[in-house]
Amino acid sequence: MTYETSVPFRAGREGYASFRIPAVVTTAPTPGPSTVLAFCEGRVGSQEDFGDIDIVLKRSVDGGRTWGPLQVVGKNGADLAGNPAPVVLADGRVLLVQVRNAAAATEDAIRRGKVSAAAGRRVWVQHSDDDGRTWSAPREITASVKKPAWRWYATGPGHALQLTTGRVVVPANHSLPPSGSDTGIEGRYNGGHCLLSDDAGATWRIGYIDDNTNGYINVNETTAAELPDGRLYFNTRNDSPAPGSRADAHSRDGGRGLVRPFRPQACLTGPVVEGSVLQVRDPDLLLFSGPADPGFRALMTVRRSTDGGTTWRPVHTVDGLPAAYSDLARLDEETLGLLYETGDFGAYETITFRRIPLAELVN
């Protein structure tokens, strides 16, 4: 079968040395077909996670087949704006939650406590009311969603979600200060939480918090979906030496707390990397995207669960090429969209978009 693919972002083009950290959503039709919004980080000088970094966007009005011009949505001067976590609300507004910090503030320095609060990771939100054409000025919400002791902080990355109750949920992660002779860069100081808003992004608070220092499951980049029975399913990257590289958890109260702490999810074989989950309705499918090679960032694969995330099996393999971060969105009644990092000789050469027939994932 031939699949429709396009390349909205290619390293070394349009004023950026590298494009990383994809996130994708589709807007509500108003009227006509929905618009696909593909976000990522545009890294000006290099592929590194620090430096002069902008949140950039491309829009598609034909289901991801072609893309409009690059837009700079989140710009923090010559410093960093990143980790885009967009969500389309029921009224059509697009919220974009993100983090910002000084260009020279590396993750290592932040986790070691060598960066001031002002230069460290801070949380902002902005919105669009016209399908991503124009955007509001960003507004800082750090005081509401980040505990003073937390050092590293990241939203998503990847799409956030609005529940059927109207609540907005943004998965996130943080790091704790170390104890004893530790430096703070050890994996056991990773922790997870989520951001909650019950008034369409006007005010925010912290939901569940899952952090410990046992070195077994330590939550990192996290993605979430609302299951048909109303539970929230969270799936996270796990950097600690537990069985497998992923862990998951459920919430019955809209993200305020977890039924149980995150536990290993060994069905999802793959390297240590971000992944994406998406609950599709009619047909009901819980989907996960991420590399499937156990040791390398390669072999981008979509997997399916029919039991709320307890077990998984592969239903679509893109190819055997290098691949890393990804995000999922439903395009229309018949089609899934996959936005992912890939390339012929390295995972960060392009951010590519693939249209996948939903029928293939069912059968």
Buried (B, 14 or more C-beta within 10 A) or exposed (E): EEEEBBEBBBBEEEEBBBBBBBBBBBBBEEEEBBBBBBBBBBBBBEEEBBBBBBBBBBBBBEBBEEBBEBBBBBBBEEBBBBBBBBBBBEEBBBBBBBBBBBBEBBBBBBBBBBBEEEBBBBBBBBBBEEBBEEBEEBEEBBEBBBEEEBBBBBBBBBBBBBBEEEBBBBBBBBBBEBEEEEEBBBBBBBBBBBBBBBEBBEEBEBBBBBBBBEBBBBBBBBBBBBBEEEBBBBBBBBBBEBEBBBBBBBBEEBBBEBEEBBBBBBBBBBBBBBBBBBBBEEEEBBBBBBBBBEEBBBBBBBBBBEEBBEBBEBBBEBEEBBBBBBBBBBBBEEBBBBBBBBBEEBBBBBBBBBBBBBEEBEE
